[in-house]
């Protein structure tokens, strides 16, 4: 697998984990939720940069 595919898979996993975490914590404003959301944002930005390099 290439790096882009790996990132996309990680993003999908993190999206699911983030949804579950929001339900568990009961708020989008919980520090743990915010932290995971920021991590997910970083992966999304990396993925978008990879796409730009390949187009």
N, CA, C and O atoms as a DFTB+ gen file, in Angstrom:
220 C
 N C O
     1  1       0.838      -1.192       0.000
     2  2       0.000       0.000       0.000
     3  2       0.878       1.249       0.000
     4  3       1.975       1.264       0.559
     5  1       0.370       2.275      -0.634
     6  2       1.138       3.508      -0.624
     7  2       0.735       4.382       0.569
     8  3      -0.214       4.089       1.295
     9  1       1.481       5.444       0.734
    10  2       1.290       6.330       1.881
    11  2      -0.114       6.961       1.880
    12  3      -0.731       7.112       2.934
    13  1      -0.600       7.320       0.710
    14  2      -1.923       7.943       0.603
    15  2      -3.015       6.987       1.075
    16  3      -3.932       7.389       1.792
    17  1      -2.916       5.751       0.681
    18  2      -3.898       4.745       1.092
    19  2      -3.841       4.512       2.597
    20  3      -4.874       4.389       3.255
    21  1      -2.639       4.454       3.129
    22  2      -2.471       4.284       4.578
    23  2      -3.118       5.436       5.343
    24  3      -3.809       5.227       6.339
    25  1      -2.881       6.655       4.860
    26  2      -3.472       7.831       5.520
    27  2      -4.989       7.778       5.464
    28  3      -5.662       8.053       6.458
    29  1      -5.522       7.427       4.311
    30  2      -6.976       7.371       4.165
    31  2      -7.585       6.332       5.108
    32  3      -8.632       6.575       5.708
    33  1      -6.948       5.207       5.236
    34  2      -7.447       4.177       6.162
    35  2      -7.388       4.674       7.602
    36  3      -8.315       4.448       8.379
    37  1      -6.305       5.345       7.954
    38  2      -6.168       5.880       9.317
    39  2      -7.236       6.932       9.583
    40  3      -7.796       6.988      10.677
    41  1      -7.520       7.760       8.592
    42  2      -8.549       8.792       8.732
    43  2      -9.907       8.151       8.993
    44  3     -10.643       8.593       9.876
    45  1     -10.238       7.129       8.241
    46  2     -11.530       6.461       8.422
    47  2     -11.643       5.827       9.803
    48  3     -12.697       5.899      10.436
    49  1     -10.576       5.213      10.268
    50  2     -10.569       4.612      11.608
    51  2     -10.767       5.703      12.664
    52  3     -11.572       5.553      13.583
    53  1     -10.031       6.789      12.520
    54  2     -10.122       7.867      13.510
    55  2     -11.501       8.524      13.508
    56  3     -11.993       8.920      14.565
    57  1     -12.128       8.645      12.349
    58  2     -13.485       9.211      12.286
    59  2     -14.451       8.373      13.107
    60  3     -15.263       8.904      13.864
    61  1     -14.357       7.067      12.952
    62  2     -15.228       6.171      13.719
    63  2     -14.938       6.290      15.215
    64  3     -15.854       6.374      16.033
    65  1     -13.646       6.295      15.558
    66  2     -13.263       6.418      16.970
    67  2     -13.733       7.745      17.552
    68  3     -14.181       7.802      18.697
    69  1     -13.632       8.803      16.768
    70  2     -14.062      10.119      17.236
    71  2     -15.571      10.141      17.470
    72  3     -16.032      10.698      18.466
    73  1     -16.332       9.549      16.578
    74  2     -17.792       9.484      16.764
    75  2     -18.147       8.746      18.044
    76  3     -19.015       9.178      18.802
    77  1     -17.471       7.632      18.276
    78  2     -17.719       6.857      19.490
    79  2     -17.308       7.644      20.730
    80  3     -17.988       7.589      21.754
    81  1     -16.209       8.368      20.642
    82  2     -15.724       9.144      21.777
    83  2     -16.695      10.267      22.130
    84  3     -16.924      10.544      23.307
    85  1     -17.264      10.910      21.118
    86  2     -18.245      11.978      21.372
    87  2     -19.443      11.406      22.125
    88  3     -19.936      12.016      23.073
    89  1     -19.904      10.239      21.700
    90  2     -21.040       9.607      22.397
    91  2     -20.662       9.241      23.831
    92  3     -21.456       9.416      24.756
    93  1     -19.458       8.738      24.002
    94  2     -19.000       8.337      25.336
    95  2     -18.866       9.537      26.270
    96  3     -19.296       9.483      27.422
    97  1     -18.274      10.612      25.775
    98  2     -18.014      11.793      26.612
    99  2     -19.220      12.723      26.685
   100  3     -19.330      13.531      27.607
   101  1     -20.123      12.609      25.714
   102  2     -21.345      13.403      25.749
   103  2     -21.183      14.851      25.319
   104  3     -22.079      15.668      25.531
   105  1     -20.042      15.175      24.714
   106  2     -19.820      16.567      24.316
   107  2     -18.698      16.659      23.296
   108  3     -17.705      15.934      23.359
   109  1     -18.889      17.576      22.355
   110  2     -17.818      17.883      21.409
   111  2     -16.733      18.725      22.072
   112  3     -15.635      18.857      21.532
   113  1     -17.032      19.291      23.228
   114  2     -16.114      20.199      23.894
   115  2     -15.235      19.525      24.945
   116  3     -14.407      20.184      25.574
   117  1     -15.404      18.237      25.136
   118  2     -14.571      17.514      26.089
   119  2     -13.125      17.557      25.591
   120  3     -12.880      17.375      24.398
   121  1     -12.168      17.794      26.486
   122  2     -10.758      17.908      26.063
   123  2     -10.240      16.714      25.261
   124  3      -9.460      16.888      24.325
   125  1     -10.663      15.521      25.617
   126  2     -10.220      14.327      24.895
   127  2     -10.766      14.323      23.465
   128  3     -10.071      13.932      22.527
   129  1     -12.007      14.759      23.313
   130  2     -12.629      14.835      21.994
   131  2     -11.911      15.886      21.146
   132  3     -11.618      15.655      19.973
   133  1     -11.640      17.012      21.736
   134  2     -10.943      18.086      21.019
   135  2      -9.562      17.617      20.578
   136  3      -9.146      17.880      19.450
   137  1      -8.859      16.929      21.458
   138  2      -7.529      16.427      21.125
   139  2      -7.579      15.456      19.949
   140  3      -6.781      15.571      19.018
   141  1      -8.499      14.512      19.982
   142  2      -8.600      13.545      18.895
   143  2      -9.012      14.238      17.596
   144  3      -8.528      13.888      16.520
   145  1      -9.895      15.208      17.700
   146  2     -10.327      15.950      16.520
   147  2      -9.143      16.685      15.877
   148  3      -9.023      16.728      14.652
   149  1      -8.292      17.247      16.695
   150  2      -7.106      17.936      16.179
   151  2      -6.139      16.952      15.520
   152  3      -5.532      17.265      14.496
   153  1      -5.999      15.779      16.102
   154  2      -5.151      14.749      15.492
   155  2      -5.713      14.330      14.133
   156  3      -4.973      14.163      13.163
   157  1      -7.025      14.164      14.083
   158  2      -7.680      13.805      12.828
   159  2      -7.465      14.898      11.790
   160  3      -7.192      14.601      10.626
   161  1      -7.584      16.139      12.191
   162  2      -7.328      17.260      11.278
   163  2      -5.929      17.179      10.679
   164  3      -5.745      17.427       9.487
   165  1      -4.948      16.834      11.499
   166  2      -3.566      16.728      11.017
   167  2      -3.437      15.637       9.951
   168  3      -2.750      15.824       8.947
   169  1      -4.096      14.505      10.172
   170  2      -4.059      13.430       9.180
   171  2      -4.757      13.855       7.885
   172  3      -4.300      13.522       6.792
   173  1      -5.847      14.579       8.010
   174  2      -6.560      15.044       6.823
   175  2      -5.695      16.010       6.013
   176  3      -5.654      15.927       4.785
   177  1      -5.018      16.908       6.685
   178  2      -4.127      17.846       5.997
   179  2      -2.998      17.080       5.294
   180  3      -2.669      17.385       4.147
   181  1      -2.410      16.102       5.963
   182  2      -1.359      15.291       5.339
   183  2      -1.896      14.579       4.103
   184  3      -1.225      14.522       3.072
   185  1      -3.100      14.040       4.207
   186  2      -3.710      13.338       3.082
   187  2      -3.927      14.294       1.915
   188  3      -3.628      13.951       0.771
   189  1      -4.443      15.485       2.190
   190  2      -4.674      16.467       1.132
   191  2      -3.360      16.867       0.461
   192  3      -3.320      17.054      -0.755
   193  1      -2.296      16.999       1.236
   194  2      -0.986      17.332       0.658
   195  2      -0.492      16.202      -0.235
   196  3       0.078      16.457      -1.297
   197  1      -0.699      14.982       0.174
   198  2      -0.310      13.822      -0.657
   199  2      -1.074      13.823      -1.974
   200  3      -0.506      13.550      -3.031
   201  1      -2.353      14.130      -1.902
   202  2      -3.159      14.178      -3.119
   203  2      -2.656      15.252      -4.072
   204  3      -2.601      15.040      -5.283
   205  1      -2.294      16.391      -3.528
   206  2      -1.786      17.482      -4.367
   207  2      -0.476      17.091      -5.040
   208  3      -0.231      17.475      -6.184
   209  1       0.347      16.352      -4.365
   210  2       1.628      15.923      -4.934
   211  2       1.445      14.921      -6.061
   212  3       2.273      14.842      -6.968
   213  1       0.355      14.149      -6.005
   214  2       0.117      13.103      -6.990
   215  2      -0.766      13.543      -8.148
   216  3      -1.072      12.745      -9.035
   217  1      -1.174      14.803      -8.147
   218  2      -2.023      15.285      -9.251
   219  2      -1.327      16.320     -10.070
   220  3      -1.897      16.829     -11.035
